[in-house]
Amino acid sequence: MTRHYTAHAAVRAERDGAGRVRLTRLRSDGPYALRATPDAVHLVGAAAGPLGGDELNLDLEVAAGAELAVRSVASTLLLPGRGESTTRVRAAVGHGAHLDLALEPAVAAAGCRHRAVTDFALEAGATLRWREELVLGRHGEPAGRYSGRVDVTVGGRPLLRNELRLPDPGLYTSGAVLGDARCTGNVLLVGPGLAVEPYAADGLAVMPLAGPGVLVTALAPDSATLRRRLRHGEERART
């Protein structure tokens, strides 16, 4: 009998009366082991996966006026199994607070069926930096099936609804989707003082949103090139 794993990890950051940011909640669960450092909360993989059928949840809450950075120490390998695996990130960012969520790439291994869901709810005056990266298969193997969706609201109003569906390599390797790119990723910036004009370069697009934000999207043949393109796009978005 195959046993599926459901995990629910959570972090809450808030500013105390002395002006210091404290983690008032740090809950690890299953494959999600959370470790606090002076600069960030790091996500440590305590087990392989997610495997098909697993459901991994991460809740982030940044109270008014606080800041929180979340990182991971290694890439996440999306593995096959019985059924679809799911990762869900839910983040609530209070007034004047800032969340910086930038995990290492997810690798869609051959045979996997994975769904990633990310939901950001920002109060007015909150700011956000979010980076996601996807690698299509390990070296020398085809990628599995992947779908990812992100929903962002600011002050209760929609800012971004974005979805990527990669159900079949025979479809998404066409020139109309990813072409011969093996990696894709985004950087989302929300806040004041960002670029108001779009920008495009080889494998890169910087797109101002109809609100206080900019979406950077990139394609690349490998993860190192993807990171460089996303970094370049982020620099352009901040000028």
Sequence and secondary structure as in RCSB ss.txt:
>XXXX:A:sequence
MTRHYTAHAAVRAERDGAGRVRLTRLRSDGPYALRATPDAVHLVGAAAGPLGGDELNLDLEVAAGAELAVRSVAS
TLLLPGRGESTTRVRAAVGHGAHLDLALEPAVAAAGCRHRAVTDFALEAGATLRWREELVLGRHGEPAGRYSGRV
DVTVGGRPLLRNELRLPDPGLYTSGAVLGDARCTGNVLLVGPGLAVEPYAADGLAVMPLAGPGVLVTALAPDSAT
LRRRLRHGEERART
>XXXX:A:secstr
     EEEEEEEEEE TTS EEEEEEE BTTEEEEE SS EEEEE SS   TT EEEEEEEE TT EEEEEESS 
EEE   SS EEEEEEEEE TT EEEEE   EEE TT EEEEEEEEEE TT EEEEEEEEE SSTTS   EEEEEE
EEEETTEEEEEEEEEE  HHHHTSTTTTTT SEEEEEEEESSS   S EEETTEEEEE SSSEEEEEEEESSHHH
HHHHHHHHHHHHT 
